[in-house]
Amino acid sequence: MPNHADMVRMVPPFLPYADALVYLTGVLELLGAAGLVITATRKPGGYALAALFVGLLPANIYAAIDHVPFAGAPAEPLWQRIPEQILYLAVALWVARSATTTPVKERVFA
């Protein structure tokens, strides 16, 4: 299981505040996941996660090229990381596009 230090090592050195960025992206991932679970926010949640996955791609490329170890194991090769990231992106977009846009009917209390 990866830890915080593993994630910080994945942040490219040209980005400032690597430690804070790891926490920020973690919070954004959790918010995006919650957005997918809640029907009313599924569409924006899916698009937000897709944008986050695009934003995280440079970190995955950097980690693969610089052979950054992850959870004590050797770095996964770039050819494995890119398709995996594209899969996550595609699923997030699929969920966003398949979300219903029909508004919830108002409840009438008698």
C-alpha positions as CSV (number, residue, x, y, z in Angstrom):
1,M,0.0,0.0,0.0
2,P,1.5,3.4,-1.0
3,N,2.1,6.0,1.7
4,H,2.3,9.8,1.6
5,A,6.0,9.8,1.0
6,D,5.5,7.6,-2.1
7,M,3.0,10.1,-3.5
8,V,5.3,13.1,-2.7
9,R,8.1,11.5,-4.7
10,M,5.9,11.3,-7.7
11,V,5.3,15.0,-7.9
12,P,7.6,16.6,-10.5
13,P,10.3,18.8,-9.0
14,F,9.1,21.9,-10.9
15,L,5.9,21.9,-8.9
16,P,6.1,23.8,-5.6
17,Y,4.6,22.5,-2.3
18,A,4.6,18.8,-3.3
19,D,3.4,17.8,0.2
20,A,0.4,20.1,0.0
21,L,-0.3,19.0,-3.6
22,V,-0.6,15.4,-2.6
23,Y,-3.1,16.3,0.1
24,L,-5.0,18.5,-2.3
25,T,-5.3,15.9,-5.0
26,G,-6.4,13.3,-2.4
27,V,-9.2,15.6,-1.2
28,L,-10.2,16.3,-4.8
29,E,-10.3,12.6,-5.6
30,L,-12.6,12.0,-2.6
31,L,-14.8,14.8,-3.6
32,G,-15.0,13.5,-7.1
33,A,-15.9,10.0,-5.9
34,A,-18.6,11.5,-3.7
35,G,-19.8,13.4,-6.7
36,L,-20.2,10.2,-8.6
37,V,-22.2,8.5,-5.9
38,I,-24.7,11.3,-5.5
39,T,-27.0,11.3,-8.4
40,A,-27.5,15.0,-8.6
41,T,-23.8,15.7,-8.9
42,R,-22.8,12.7,-11.0
43,K,-22.3,14.7,-14.2
44,P,-20.1,17.5,-12.7
45,G,-18.3,14.9,-10.5
46,G,-17.4,12.8,-13.6
47,Y,-16.1,15.8,-15.5
48,A,-14.1,17.1,-12.5
49,L,-12.5,13.7,-12.0
50,A,-11.6,13.5,-15.7
51,A,-9.9,16.9,-15.4
52,L,-8.1,15.7,-12.3
53,F,-6.9,12.6,-14.1
54,V,-5.5,14.8,-17.0
55,G,-3.8,17.0,-14.4
56,L,-2.2,14.0,-12.7
57,L,-0.8,12.6,-15.9
58,P,2.4,14.6,-15.7
59,A,3.2,13.1,-12.3
60,N,2.7,9.6,-13.6
61,I,4.9,10.3,-16.6
62,Y,7.6,11.8,-14.4
63,A,7.5,8.9,-12.0
64,A,7.8,6.4,-14.8
65,I,10.6,8.2,-16.6
66,D,12.6,8.8,-13.4
67,H,11.9,5.3,-12.1
68,V,10.3,6.5,-8.9
69,P,9.6,3.5,-6.6
70,F,6.0,3.1,-5.4
71,A,5.2,1.2,-2.2
72,G,8.7,-0.3,-2.1
73,A,8.2,-1.9,-5.6
74,P,10.0,-0.8,-8.8
75,A,8.3,1.9,-10.8
76,E,5.7,0.8,-13.3
77,P,6.8,1.4,-16.9
78,L,5.3,4.3,-18.8
79,W,3.6,2.0,-21.3
80,Q,1.5,0.6,-18.4
81,R,0.7,3.9,-16.7
82,I,-0.6,5.8,-19.7
83,P,-3.3,3.3,-20.7
84,E,-4.3,2.9,-17.1
85,Q,-4.7,6.7,-16.8
86,I,-6.7,6.8,-20.1
87,L,-8.9,4.0,-18.7
88,Y,-9.7,6.1,-15.6
89,L,-10.3,9.1,-17.7
90,A,-12.6,7.2,-20.0
91,V,-14.7,5.8,-17.1
92,A,-15.1,9.2,-15.5
93,L,-16.2,10.7,-18.8
94,W,-18.6,7.8,-19.5
95,V,-20.2,8.2,-16.1
96,A,-20.5,12.0,-16.6
97,R,-22.1,11.6,-20.0
98,S,-24.4,8.8,-19.0
99,A,-25.7,10.7,-16.0
100,T,-29.3,11.8,-16.3
101,T,-30.0,15.5,-16.4
102,T,-33.7,15.2,-15.5
103,P,-34.4,17.3,-12.5
104,V,-35.7,15.7,-9.4
105,K,-39.5,16.2,-9.0
106,E,-40.5,18.4,-6.2
107,R,-42.2,16.5,-3.4
108,V,-45.6,17.7,-2.3
109,F,-46.3,17.2,1.4
110,A,-49.9,17.0,2.4
